[in-house]
Amino acid sequence: MNFKTRIAWRSKLPRSAAPVSQWLLGRGSLTARLQARGSFTLDLRYQGLARPTLDEAIALGAKRNRLLRVREVVLRVDGQALVFAHTVLPCRPRGPLGVWFARLGSRSLGALLFAHPGFARSAISCRRLDPRHVLFKPATDALQLTDVPPKVLWARRSRFVFGQQSVLVTEIFSPALHGV
């Protein structure tokens, strides 16, 4: 497997993604879909400055060593951790998205993105994450899958643009959602 293949996010899903395809390709609000399934809660795990992953830097056109705003949350339904979300927002250009992002606290970013008509969403891209991917370990920890970690986790990513600013949202799905 070459370098580009290893970091590739794709718009077409392989057959192996069939159990989670409805979750990976759904263009509406993931938060709203989860809220419809039961008692929804969001746990803020981290919000601050961090370096982007290599594939995030490429997707955002950012320098790999530059600090960006990062937010990591766990989305739960009826207490069960179902989605680990990792969001990256460049510090420049400055604008309202940075202010909103900083004030979210334990509120869902998805609720903001889908409630405000000024956001435009890019195409959704997906990939399987294995233990070599930098987000695999934080996701298995957040999704409470450390006793028997899965071999792979499915993730999707899209970019939301608001004026001159954009935010890259990566959502990693628990195997508990397969076939649901």
C-alpha contacts under 8 A as a table, 3 or more apart, distances in Angstrom:
res1	aa1	res2	aa2	distance
1	M	5	T	6.27
1	M	6	R	6.51
2	N	5	T	5.43
2	N	6	R	6.25
3	F	6	R	5.12
3	F	7	I	6.55
4	K	7	I	5.42
4	K	8	A	5.92
5	T	8	A	5.11
7	I	55	D	6.13
8	A	55	D	7.91
8	A	127	R	7.36
9	W	125	S	5.43
9	W	126	C	5.27
9	W	127	R	5.32
10	R	13	L	7.07
10	R	125	S	4.86
10	R	126	C	5.21
10	R	127	R	6.35
11	S	123	A	7.46
11	S	124	I	6.26
11	S	125	S	4.46
11	S	126	C	6.14
12	K	125	S	7.68
12	K	126	C	7.71
13	L	16	S	7.91
13	L	17	A	6.16
13	L	21	S	7.61
13	L	126	C	7.12
13	L	127	R	7.94
14	P	17	A	5.71
14	P	18	A	7.64
15	R	18	A	5.50
16	S	19	P	7.50
17	A	20	V	5.69
17	A	21	S	5.65
17	A	154	W	7.59
18	A	21	S	4.98
19	P	22	Q	7.89
19	P	178	H	4.88
19	P	179	G	4.71
19	P	180	V	7.95
20	V	23	W	5.39
20	V	24	L	6.20
20	V	154	W	7.68
20	V	177	L	6.87
20	V	178	H	5.05
20	V	179	G	6.26
20	V	180	V	7.89
21	S	24	L	4.95
21	S	25	L	5.92
22	Q	25	L	5.53
22	Q	26	G	5.80
23	W	26	G	5.59
24	L	126	C	6.89
24	L	154	W	7.89
24	L	155	A	7.04
24	L	156	R	5.74
25	L	124	I	6.81
25	L	156	R	7.97
26	G	29	S	7.99
26	G	30	L	7.69
27	R	124	I	7.74
28	G	32	A	7.96
28	G	114	F	7.88
29	S	32	A	5.23
29	S	33	R	6.45
29	S	110	G	6.20
29	S	111	A	7.44
29	S	114	F	6.42
30	L	33	R	5.05
30	L	34	L	6.19
30	L	110	G	7.09
31	T	34	L	5.19
31	T	35	Q	6.05
31	T	75	L	7.94
31	T	108	S	7.22
31	T	110	G	6.01
31	T	111	A	6.84
32	A	35	Q	4.99
32	A	36	A	6.25
32	A	111	A	7.80
33	R	36	A	5.29
33	R	37	R	6.85
34	L	37	R	5.23
34	L	38	G	7.08
34	L	40	F	6.67
34	L	76	R	7.96
34	L	77	V	6.61
35	Q	38	G	5.71
35	Q	39	S	6.44
35	Q	40	F	5.14
35	Q	77	V	7.26
37	R	77	V	6.94
38	G	77	V	5.63
38	G	78	D	5.88
39	S	76	R	7.94
39	S	77	V	5.29
39	S	78	D	4.88
39	S	79	G	7.68
40	F	75	L	7.29
40	F	76	R	5.65
40	F	77	V	4.64
40	F	78	D	6.47
40	F	79	G	7.85
41	T	75	L	6.11
41	T	76	R	5.19
41	T	77	V	6.48
41	T	78	D	7.94
41	T	79	G	7.48
42	L	73	V	6.60
42	L	74	V	5.71
42	L	75	L	4.79
42	L	76	R	6.15
42	L	106	S	6.07
42	L	107	R	6.98
42	L	108	S	6.98
43	D	73	V	5.46
43	D	74	V	5.11
43	D	75	L	6.64
43	D	76	R	7.88
43	D	106	S	6.44
44	L	47	Q	7.51
44	L	71	R	7.80
44	L	72	E	6.32
44	L	73	V	4.55
44	L	74	V	6.67
44	L	105	G	7.15
44	L	106	S	5.81
45	R	71	R	7.69
45	R	72	E	5.42
45	R	73	V	5.26
45	R	74	V	7.21
46	Y	70	V	7.50
46	Y	71	R	5.51
46	Y	72	E	5.06
46	Y	73	V	7.03
47	Q	69	R	7.33
47	Q	70	V	5.60
47	Q	71	R	4.29
47	Q	72	E	6.44
48	G	69	R	5.57
48	G	70	V	5.51
48	G	71	R	6.66
49	L	67	L	5.73
49	L	68	L	5.38
49	L	69	R	4.66
49	L	70	V	5.77
50	A	67	L	5.04
50	A	68	L	5.56
50	A	69	R	6.44
50	A	70	V	6.15
51	R	64	R	6.61
51	R	65	N	6.01
51	R	66	R	5.95
51	R	67	L	4.73
51	R	68	L	5.99
52	P	55	D	7.93
52	P	56	E	5.65
52	P	57	A	5.69
52	P	64	R	6.18
52	P	65	N	7.71
52	P	66	R	7.65
52	P	67	L	7.21
52	P	68	L	6.67
52	P	88	V	7.27
53	T	56	E	5.11
53	T	57	A	6.19
53	T	64	R	7.20
53	T	134	V	7.19
54	L	57	A	5.18
54	L	58	I	6.30
54	L	64	R	6.26
55	D	58	I	5.06
55	D	59	A	6.11
56	E	59	A	5.00
56	E	60	L	6.06
56	E	88	V	7.78
56	E	168	L	7.60
57	A	60	L	5.23
57	A	61	G	5.70
57	A	62	A	4.69
57	A	63	K	6.02
57	A	64	R	5.50
58	I	61	G	5.10
58	I	62	A	6.50
59	A	62	A	7.83
60	L	90	P	7.98
60	L	168	L	7.45
62	A	66	R	7.25
62	A	90	P	7.70
63	K	66	R	5.41
67	L	90	P	7.93
67	L	91	C	7.86
68	L	88	V	6.57
68	L	89	L	5.93
68	L	90	P	4.87
68	L	91	C	5.70
69	R	88	V	5.68
69	R	89	L	5.00
69	R	90	P	6.10
69	R	91	C	6.41
70	V	86	H	7.16
70	V	87	T	5.59
70	V	88	V	4.67
70	V	89	L	6.46
71	R	85	A	7.93
71	R	86	H	5.87
71	R	87	T	5.14
71	R	88	V	6.66
72	E	84	F	7.21
72	E	85	A	5.59
72	E	86	H	4.59
72	E	87	T	6.37
73	V	84	F	5.89
73	V	85	A	5.30
73	V	86	H	6.79
74	V	81	A	6.37
74	V	82	L	7.38
74	V	83	V	5.73
74	V	84	F	4.65
74	V	85	A	6.30
74	V	142	A	6.48
74	V	143	L	7.29
75	L	81	A	5.97
75	L	82	L	5.94
75	L	83	V	5.08
75	L	84	F	6.42
75	L	85	A	7.65
76	R	79	G	5.46
76	R	80	Q	5.09
76	R	81	A	4.43
76	R	82	L	5.55
76	R	83	V	7.07
77	V	80	Q	5.34
77	V	81	A	6.83
77	V	82	L	7.06
81	A	84	F	7.83
81	A	142	A	7.47
81	A	143	L	5.14
81	A	144	Q	7.15
81	A	174	S	7.38
82	L	143	L	6.49
82	L	173	F	6.09
82	L	174	S	4.96
82	L	176	A	6.80
82	L	177	L	6.85
83	V	143	L	6.95
83	V	171	E	6.43
83	V	172	I	5.56
83	V	173	F	4.75
83	V	174	S	5.90
84	F	139	A	5.77
84	F	142	A	6.47
84	F	143	L	6.60
84	F	171	E	5.79
84	F	172	I	5.09
84	F	173	F	6.61
84	F	174	S	7.93
85	A	169	V	6.99
85	A	170	T	5.63
85	A	171	E	4.40
85	A	172	I	6.20
86	H	169	V	6.09
86	H	170	T	5.15
86	H	171	E	6.42
87	T	167	V	6.91
87	T	168	L	5.62
87	T	169	V	4.47
87	T	170	T	6.06
88	V	167	V	5.75
88	V	168	L	5.20
88	V	169	V	6.60
89	L	98	G	7.54
89	L	166	S	6.57
89	L	167	V	4.65
89	L	168	L	6.53
90	P	93	P	7.35
90	P	165	Q	7.84
90	P	166	S	7.46
90	P	167	V	7.30
91	C	94	R	6.35
91	C	98	G	7.29
92	R	165	Q	7.72
93	P	164	Q	6.80
93	P	165	Q	6.29
94	R	97	L	7.89
94	R	98	G	6.54
94	R	165	Q	7.44
95	G	98	G	5.82
95	G	99	V	7.06
95	G	164	Q	7.93
95	G	165	Q	7.01
96	P	99	V	5.14
96	P	100	W	6.17
97	L	100	W	5.09
97	L	101	F	5.89
97	L	162	F	7.23
97	L	165	Q	6.84
98	G	101	F	5.04
98	G	102	A	6.17
99	V	102	A	5.23
99	V	103	R	6.42
100	W	103	R	5.22
100	W	104	L	6.31
101	F	104	L	5.50
101	F	109	L	7.57
102	A	105	G	7.45
104	L	107	R	5.26
104	L	108	S	7.06
104	L	109	L	6.98
107	R	111	A	7.80
108	S	111	A	5.36
108	S	112	L	7.02
109	L	112	L	5.23
109	L	113	L	6.22
110	G	113	L	4.96
110	G	114	F	6.02
111	A	114	F	5.56
111	A	115	A	5.93
112	L	115	A	5.21
112	L	116	H	6.15
113	L	116	H	5.82
113	L	119	F	6.31
113	L	160	F	7.68
114	F	117	P	7.31
114	F	119	F	7.58
116	H	119	F	6.36
118	G	162	F	5.96
118	G	163	G	7.67
119	F	160	F	6.18
119	F	161	V	5.53
119	F	162	F	4.91
120	A	160	F	5.54
120	A	161	V	5.20
120	A	162	F	6.70
121	R	158	S	6.83
121	R	159	R	5.82
121	R	160	F	4.52
121	R	161	V	6.43
122	S	158	S	5.72
122	S	159	R	5.25
122	S	160	F	6.31
122	S	161	V	7.92
123	A	158	S	6.18
123	A	159	R	7.70
124	I	156	R	6.57
124	I	157	R	5.71
124	I	158	S	4.90
125	S	156	R	5.57
125	S	157	R	5.32
125	S	158	S	6.44
126	C	154	W	7.39
126	C	155	A	5.61
126	C	156	R	4.20
126	C	157	R	6.19
127	R	154	W	6.06
127	R	155	A	5.59
127	R	156	R	6.53
128	R	152	V	6.09
128	R	153	L	5.65
128	R	154	W	4.66
128	R	155	A	6.23
129	L	132	R	7.67
129	L	133	H	5.95
129	L	135	L	7.81
129	L	136	F	6.20
129	L	152	V	5.38
129	L	153	L	5.12
129	L	154	W	6.11
129	L	155	A	6.91
130	D	133	H	5.80
130	D	136	F	6.25
130	D	151	K	6.18
130	D	152	V	4.61
130	D	153	L	6.57
131	P	134	V	7.64
131	P	136	F	5.44
131	P	137	K	6.77
131	P	151	K	7.30
131	P	152	V	7.29
132	R	136	F	7.26
133	H	136	F	5.45
134	V	137	K	6.86
134	V	138	P	7.86
135	L	138	P	5.48
135	L	139	A	6.00
136	F	139	A	5.15
136	F	140	T	6.15
136	F	153	L	7.43
137	K	140	T	5.16
137	K	141	D	6.10
138	P	141	D	5.13
138	P	142	A	6.00
139	A	142	A	5.05
139	A	143	L	5.87
139	A	172	I	6.88
140	T	143	L	5.14
140	T	144	Q	5.92
140	T	145	L	4.87
140	T	146	T	5.88
140	T	149	P	6.62
141	D	144	Q	5.09
141	D	145	L	6.14
141	D	146	T	5.88
142	A	145	L	7.73
143	L	174	S	6.43
144	Q	147	D	7.85
145	L	148	V	6.04
145	L	149	P	5.14
145	L	150	P	7.35
146	T	149	P	5.08
150	P	153	L	6.89
150	P	175	P	7.96
153	L	172	I	6.81
153	L	173	F	6.59
153	L	174	S	7.07
153	L	175	P	7.21
154	W	172	I	5.92
154	W	173	F	5.76
154	W	174	S	7.91
155	A	170	T	6.79
155	A	171	E	5.48
155	A	172	I	4.21
155	A	173	F	6.08
156	R	170	T	5.70
156	R	171	E	5.40
156	R	172	I	6.61
157	R	168	L	7.08
157	R	169	V	5.53
157	R	170	T	4.32
157	R	171	E	6.32
158	S	168	L	5.92
158	S	169	V	5.59
158	S	170	T	6.80
159	R	166	S	6.56
159	R	167	V	5.64
159	R	168	L	4.43
159	R	169	V	6.19
160	F	166	S	5.46
160	F	167	V	5.33
160	F	168	L	6.46
160	F	169	V	7.75
161	V	164	Q	7.24
161	V	165	Q	5.83
161	V	166	S	4.24
161	V	167	V	6.58
162	F	165	Q	5.30
162	F	166	S	6.01
163	G	166	S	7.91
173	F	177	L	6.94
174	S	177	L	5.85
174	S	178	H	7.75
175	P	178	H	5.35
176	A	180	V	7.95
177	L	180	V	5.30
